[in-house]
Structure formats: structure tokens, C-alpha cells
Amino acid sequence: MSAIPKHKLTIEQYIEFDKNNEGRWEYFAGDVFDMAGGSINHNRISRNLVARLEQKLEGRSCEVFTEGMRLKVPKA
């Protein structure tokens, strides 16, 4: 596992950092945060939430994802 960079990164630098380091990372406005693994209870809650959301969204064009998806959210 590598140390979290102390300086701000561009999105391109973050992508390269993420490719070359184990663990889970979050990037926000140039800062990188180490993400801890979830507990058993956290995973139970996530599983139950996804199951309920899938039921409610059945037949719609929406999708439900658990953790692990990388998203780029454009500025509002």
C-alpha cells in the first residue's frame, strides 16, 4: 500500500495513482482519501438496500450498483 499523496492531484494523476496502488481510494477536488473496508453489518445493510431498490426499480431503465464503481460527477 502506498502513502496518500500530500499534494493535490489532477484527475489524470489520480487515475494513474489508483492503477498502481492497492486499496480503495476516493478522489475529491484534487485530494485523495483512503477508504476503509466495510463491516459485516455495513455489508448486510448495503445488500438489503440494493435488494429493495431493485424491487422498486423493476421495469425501469435505472440500475443499482454497490460499492466499487468509479464515477465521474460533472460540476453542477
C-alpha distances in whole Angstrom, upper triangle without the diagonal:
4,7,9,12,15,18,19,18,20,20,20,17,15,16,14,11,11,12,9,6,6,7,10,11,15,17,20,22,20,17,14,13,10,12,13,14,18,20,23,26,24,23,27,28,26,28,31,31,30,33,35,34,35,38,39,38,40,42,40,38,35,32,30,26,23,20,18,20,19,22,24,26,29,31,34
4,6,9,12,14,16,15,18,18,17,14,13,14,13,9,10,12,9,6,8,9,11,11,14,15,18,20,17,15,12,12,10,13,14,16,20,23,26,28,26,26,30,30,28,30,33,33,32,35,37,36,37,40,41,39,41,43,41,39,36,33,31,27,25,21,19,21,20,22,23,26,28,29,32
4,6,9,12,14,14,17,18,18,14,13,15,14,10,12,14,12,9,11,11,12,11,14,14,17,18,15,13,10,10,9,13,14,17,21,23,27,28,26,27,30,30,29,31,34,33,33,36,38,36,38,41,41,40,42,44,42,40,37,34,32,28,26,22,20,22,21,23,23,25,27,28,31
4,6,9,10,11,14,15,16,12,11,13,13,9,10,14,12,10,11,11,11,9,11,11,13,15,12,9,7,7,7,11,13,16,20,23,26,27,25,26,29,29,27,30,32,31,31,34,36,34,36,39,39,38,40,42,40,38,34,32,30,26,24,21,19,20,18,20,20,22,24,24,28
4,6,7,8,12,13,14,10,9,13,12,9,11,14,13,12,14,14,14,11,12,11,13,13,10,8,7,9,10,14,17,20,23,26,30,31,28,29,32,32,30,32,35,34,33,37,38,36,38,41,41,40,42,44,41,39,36,33,32,28,27,23,21,22,19,21,20,22,23,23,27
4,7,9,13,15,16,13,12,16,16,13,15,18,17,15,18,17,17,14,14,13,13,13,10,8,9,10,12,16,19,22,25,28,31,32,29,31,34,33,32,35,37,35,35,39,40,38,40,43,43,41,44,46,43,41,38,36,34,31,29,25,24,25,22,23,22,23,24,24,27
4,6,10,13,14,11,11,15,15,13,15,18,17,17,19,19,18,15,15,12,12,11,8,7,9,12,14,18,21,24,27,30,34,34,31,32,36,35,33,36,38,36,36,40,41,38,40,43,43,41,44,45,42,40,37,35,34,31,30,26,24,25,22,22,20,22,22,22,25
4,7,10,12,9,9,13,14,12,14,17,17,17,19,19,18,14,13,10,10,8,4,5,8,11,14,17,21,24,26,30,33,34,30,31,35,33,31,34,37,34,34,38,38,36,37,41,40,38,41,42,39,37,34,32,31,29,28,24,23,22,19,19,17,18,18,18,21
4,6,8,6,6,9,10,9,11,14,15,15,18,18,16,13,12,9,9,8,5,7,8,12,14,17,21,23,26,29,33,33,30,31,34,33,30,33,36,33,32,36,37,35,36,39,39,37,39,40,38,35,32,30,29,27,26,23,21,20,17,17,15,17,17,17,21
4,5,5,6,9,10,10,12,14,16,16,19,19,18,14,13,10,10,8,6,9,10,14,17,19,23,25,27,31,34,35,31,31,35,34,31,33,36,33,32,36,37,34,35,39,38,36,38,39,36,33,30,29,28,26,26,23,21,19,16,15,13,15,15,15,19
4,5,5,6,9,10,10,12,14,15,18,18,16,13,11,8,9,9,7,10,10,14,16,17,21,23,25,29,32,32,29,29,32,31,28,30,33,30,29,33,34,31,32,35,35,32,35,35,32,29,27,25,25,22,23,20,18,16,12,12,10,12,12,14,17
4,5,5,6,9,10,11,13,15,17,18,17,14,14,11,13,12,10,13,13,16,18,19,23,25,27,31,34,35,31,31,34,33,30,32,35,33,31,34,36,33,33,37,37,34,36,37,34,31,29,27,27,24,24,22,19,17,14,14,12,15,15,17,21
4,6,5,6,9,10,11,12,16,16,16,13,13,11,13,12,9,11,11,14,16,18,21,23,26,30,33,34,31,31,34,33,30,33,36,34,32,36,37,35,35,39,39,36,38,39,36,33,31,29,29,26,25,22,19,19,15,16,14,17,18,19,23
4,5,5,6,9,10,10,13,13,12,9,9,7,10,11,8,9,8,11,12,14,18,20,23,26,29,30,27,27,30,30,27,29,32,30,29,32,34,31,32,36,35,33,35,37,34,31,28,26,25,22,22,18,16,15,12,13,12,15,16,18,21
4,5,5,6,9,10,13,13,12,10,11,9,12,13,11,12,11,13,14,15,19,20,23,26,29,30,27,26,30,29,26,28,31,29,27,31,33,30,30,34,34,32,34,34,32,29,27,24,24,21,20,17,14,13,10,12,11,15,16,18,22
4,5,5,6,9,12,14,14,12,13,12,15,16,13,14,12,15,15,17,20,22,25,28,31,32,29,28,32,32,29,31,34,32,30,34,36,33,33,37,37,35,37,38,35,32,30,28,27,24,23,20,17,17,14,15,15,18,20,22,25
4,6,5,6,10,11,11,9,11,11,14,15,12,12,10,12,12,14,17,19,22,26,28,30,27,27,30,30,27,29,33,31,30,33,35,33,33,37,37,35,37,39,36,33,31,28,27,24,23,19,16,17,14,16,16,19,21,22,26
4,5,5,7,8,8,7,9,10,13,15,13,13,10,11,11,12,15,16,19,23,25,27,24,23,27,27,24,26,29,28,26,30,32,30,30,34,34,32,34,35,33,30,28,25,24,20,19,16,13,13,11,13,14,17,20,22,25
4,6,8,10,11,11,13,13,17,19,16,16,13,15,14,15,18,18,21,25,27,29,26,25,29,29,26,27,31,29,27,31,33,31,31,34,35,33,34,36,34,31,28,26,25,21,20,17,14,14,12,15,16,19,22,24,27
4,7,10,12,12,14,15,18,20,17,17,14,15,14,16,18,19,22,25,28,30,27,26,30,31,28,29,33,32,30,33,36,34,34,38,38,36,38,39,37,34,32,29,28,24,23,20,16,17,16,18,19,23,25,27,30
4,7,9,9,13,14,17,20,17,16,12,13,11,13,14,15,19,22,25,27,24,24,28,28,25,27,31,30,28,32,34,32,33,36,37,35,37,39,37,34,32,29,27,23,21,18,15,17,15,18,19,22,25,27,30
4,7,9,13,15,18,21,19,17,13,13,10,11,12,12,16,19,21,24,21,21,24,25,23,24,28,27,26,29,32,30,30,34,35,34,35,37,36,33,31,27,25,21,19,16,13,15,15,18,20,23,26,28,31
4,7,10,13,17,20,18,16,12,11,8,8,8,9,12,16,18,20,18,17,21,22,20,21,25,24,23,26,29,28,28,31,32,31,33,35,34,32,28,25,23,19,17,13,11,14,13,17,19,21,25,26,29
4,7,10,14,17,16,14,10,9,6,5,7,8,11,15,17,19,16,16,20,20,17,19,22,21,21,24,26,25,25,29,29,28,30,32,31,29,25,22,20,16,14,10,8,11,10,13,16,18,21,23,26
4,7,10,13,12,10,7,6,5,5,9,11,13,17,20,21,18,18,22,21,19,21,24,23,22,26,27,25,27,30,30,29,31,33,31,29,26,23,21,17,15,12,10,11,10,12,14,16,19,20,23
4,7,10,10,8,6,5,7,7,10,13,15,18,21,22,18,19,22,21,19,21,24,22,21,25,26,24,26,29,29,27,30,32,29,27,24,22,20,17,15,12,11,11,9,10,11,13,15,17,19
4,7,7,6,5,6,9,10,14,16,18,22,25,25,22,22,26,24,22,25,27,25,24,28,29,26,28,31,31,29,32,33,30,28,25,23,21,19,18,15,13,13,10,10,10,11,13,14,17
4,6,5,7,8,12,13,16,19,20,24,27,27,23,24,27,25,23,26,28,25,25,29,29,27,28,32,31,29,32,34,31,28,25,24,22,20,19,17,16,15,12,11,10,10,12,12,14
4,6,9,11,15,16,20,22,24,27,31,30,27,28,31,29,27,30,31,29,28,32,32,30,32,35,34,32,35,36,33,30,27,26,25,23,23,20,19,18,15,14,12,11,12,11,14
4,7,10,13,16,19,22,24,28,31,31,28,29,32,30,28,31,33,31,30,34,35,32,33,37,36,34,37,38,35,33,30,28,27,25,24,21,20,19,16,15,13,14,14,14,17
4,7,10,13,16,19,22,25,28,28,25,26,30,28,26,29,31,29,29,33,33,31,33,36,35,34,37,38,36,33,30,28,27,24,23,20,19,18,16,16,14,15,16,16,19
4,7,9,13,16,19,22,25,26,23,24,27,26,24,27,29,27,27,31,32,30,31,35,34,33,36,37,35,32,29,27,25,22,21,17,16,16,14,15,14,16,18,18,21
4,6,10,13,15,18,22,22,19,21,24,23,21,24,27,25,25,28,30,28,30,33,33,32,34,36,34,32,29,26,24,21,19,15,15,16,14,15,16,17,19,20,22
4,7,10,13,16,19,20,17,18,22,22,20,23,25,24,24,27,29,28,29,32,33,32,34,36,34,32,29,26,24,21,18,14,13,15,14,16,18,19,22,23,25
4,7,9,12,16,17,14,15,18,18,16,19,22,20,20,24,25,24,26,29,29,29,31,33,31,30,26,24,21,17,15,11,11,13,13,15,17,18,22,23,25
4,7,9,13,14,12,13,16,16,15,18,20,20,20,23,25,24,26,29,30,29,31,34,33,31,28,25,22,18,15,12,12,15,16,18,20,22,25,26,28
4,7,10,12,9,10,13,14,13,15,18,18,18,21,23,23,24,27,28,28,29,32,31,30,27,23,20,17,13,10,11,14,16,18,21,23,26,28,30
4,7,8,6,6,10,10,10,12,15,15,15,18,20,20,21,24,25,25,27,30,29,29,25,22,18,16,12,10,12,15,17,19,22,23,27,28,30
4,5,5,6,9,10,11,12,14,15,16,18,20,21,22,25,26,27,28,32,31,31,27,24,21,18,14,13,15,18,21,23,26,27,30,32,33
4,5,5,6,9,10,10,12,14,15,17,19,20,21,23,25,26,27,31,30,30,27,24,20,18,15,14,16,20,22,25,28,29,32,34,35
4,5,5,6,9,10,11,12,14,15,17,18,20,21,23,24,26,29,29,29,26,23,20,18,15,15,18,20,23,25,28,28,32,33,34
4,5,5,6,9,10,11,12,14,16,16,18,20,21,22,24,28,27,27,23,21,17,15,12,11,14,17,19,21,24,24,28,29,30
4,5,5,6,9,10,10,12,14,15,16,18,20,21,22,26,25,25,22,19,15,13,10,10,13,15,18,20,24,24,28,30,31
4,5,5,6,9,10,11,12,14,15,17,19,20,21,25,25,25,22,19,16,15,12,13,16,18,22,23,26,27,31,32,33
4,5,5,6,9,10,11,12,14,16,17,18,20,24,23,24,20,18,14,14,11,12,16,18,21,22,25,25,28,30,30
4,6,5,6,9,10,10,12,14,15,16,18,21,21,21,18,15,11,10,7,9,12,14,17,18,21,22,25,27,27
4,6,5,6,9,10,11,13,15,15,17,20,20,20,17,14,11,10,8,11,14,15,19,20,24,24,28,30,30
4,5,5,6,9,10,11,13,14,16,19,19,21,18,15,12,12,11,14,17,18,21,22,26,26,29,31,31
4,5,5,6,9,10,11,12,14,18,17,18,15,13,10,10,9,12,16,16,19,20,23,22,26,27,27
4,5,5,6,9,10,10,12,15,15,16,12,10,7,7,7,11,14,14,17,18,21,21,24,27,26
4,6,5,6,9,10,11,14,15,16,14,12,9,11,11,14,17,17,21,21,25,25,28,30,30
4,5,5,6,9,10,14,14,16,13,12,10,12,13,16,19,19,22,22,25,25,28,30,29
4,5,5,6,9,12,11,13,10,9,7,10,11,15,18,17,20,19,22,21,24,26,25
4,6,5,6,10,10,11,9,8,7,10,12,15,18,17,20,20,23,23,25,28,27
4,6,5,9,10,13,11,11,10,13,15,19,21,21,24,23,26,26,29,31,30
4,6,9,9,12,10,11,11,14,16,19,22,21,24,23,25,24,27,29,27
4,6,6,8,7,8,9,12,15,18,21,19,22,21,23,22,24,26,25
4,6,8,8,9,11,14,17,20,22,21,24,23,25,25,27,30,29
4,7,9,10,13,16,19,23,24,22,25,24,26,25,27,30,29
4,6,8,11,15,18,21,23,20,22,21,23,22,24,26,25
4,7,10,13,17,20,21,18,20,18,20,19,21,24,23
4,7,10,14,16,18,15,17,15,17,17,19,22,21
4,7,10,13,14,12,14,14,16,16,19,22,22
4,7,10,12,11,13,13,16,16,20,22,22
4,7,8,7,11,11,15,15,19,22,22
4,7,7,11,12,16,17,20,23,24
4,6,9,11,14,16,19,22,23
4,6,9,13,15,19,21,23
4,6,10,12,16,19,21
4,7,10,13,16,18
4,6,10,13,15
4,6,9,12
4,7,9
4,6
4
